[in-house]
Amino acid sequence: MCYGYWLAGTQNEPAVFDLFFRRNPFHGEFTVFAGLEDCLRFVESFKFSKSDIDFIRKLLPDNCSPEFFEYLGNLDCSGLKIEAIPEGSFFSQRFLRFPQEKIIFYP
């Protein structure tokens, strides 16, 4: 999907992605949201390494544009906007929302 967005030139158009689950884990009735700071730190510093890009290159057809892999290598997620419920909240479905460019979420 990421490559398709890139080929169509829509990789930087706004899109919204939600992170959720359908059933509470461990057969529970509710879930407590924790780990937001770790999540934010991970996303802020996320980069594709050379080995990541080499792996993705092997998964895609041989005729993929080399510029796409350069694009992935230069991808910067530090300005990503994330909407989340407060740390320690009880919840049962969606807990993170990513209203951002499409390409960041489908590498």
C-alpha positions in Angstrom: 0.0 0.0 0.0 2.8 2.4 0.9 4.4 2.0 -2.5 1.0 2.5 -4.2 0.5 5.8 -2.3 4.0 6.8 -3.3 3.4 6.0 -7.0 0.2 7.9 -7.0 1.8 10.9 -5.3 -0.6 10.8 -2.4 1.9 9.8 0.3 1.7 13.2 2.0 -2.1 13.6 1.8 -3.8 13.6 5.2 -5.3 10.4 6.5 -6.5 9.0 9.8 -5.6 5.6 11.3 -6.9 4.2 14.6 -5.2 1.7 16.8 -7.8 -0.5 18.5 -8.8 -4.0 19.5 -12.1 -5.9 19.3 -11.8 -7.9 22.6 -10.2 -7.0 25.8 -7.0 -9.0 26.3 -6.7 -11.8 28.8 -10.5 -12.4 28.8 -10.9 -9.1 30.8 -13.9 -6.7 30.9 -11.8 -3.6 30.5 -8.3 -2.4 29.8 -6.1 0.3 31.4 -4.1 2.4 28.9 -0.4 2.6 29.7 2.8 3.2 27.8 1.9 6.4 25.9 5.3 8.0 26.7 7.1 5.0 25.3 4.9 5.0 22.2 5.5 8.7 21.6 9.2 8.3 22.0 9.3 5.4 19.6 7.3 7.2 16.9 9.3 10.4 17.3 12.6 8.7 16.7 11.4 6.1 14.1 13.6 5.7 11.1 14.0 2.9 8.6 17.5 1.4 8.9 19.4 0.2 5.9 18.6 -3.4 6.8 14.9 -2.5 7.1 15.0 -1.0 3.6 16.9 -4.0 2.3 14.3 -6.3 3.8 11.4 -4.3 2.3 13.2 -4.2 -1.1 13.3 -8.1 -1.1 9.5 -8.2 -0.4 8.6 -5.9 -3.3 8.8 -6.7 -7.0 12.2 -6.1 -8.7 10.8 -3.3 -10.8 10.1 -1.0 -7.8 11.5 2.5 -8.2 14.8 3.0 -6.4 13.6 6.5 -5.5 10.9 4.9 -3.3 13.6 3.3 -1.1 15.4 6.6 -0.9 12.1 8.2 0.2 11.8 5.6 3.0 15.3 6.2 4.1 14.6 9.9 4.5 11.2 9.5 6.1 10.8 11.7 9.2 8.1 10.9 11.8 9.1 13.4 14.4 6.2 15.8 13.4 3.6 13.1 13.5 0.4 14.1 15.4 -1.1 11.4 17.7 -4.3 11.7 19.6 -4.6 9.4 22.6 -6.7 8.9 25.6 -5.0 9.9 28.9 -2.5 7.5 30.5 -4.2 5.4 33.1 -7.6 5.6 31.4 -10.0 2.6 31.4 -11.2 1.9 27.9 -12.6 -0.8 25.7 -11.9 0.0 22.0 -9.9 2.8 20.2 -7.0 4.2 22.2 -4.7 5.9 19.6 -5.5 8.0 16.5 -3.0 9.0 13.9 -4.3 11.8 11.7 -1.3 12.0 9.4 0.1 11.2 6.0 -0.8 7.8 4.7 2.7 6.6 3.9 4.0 6.6 7.4 1.6 3.8 8.4 2.0 1.3 5.5 5.7 0.8 4.8 
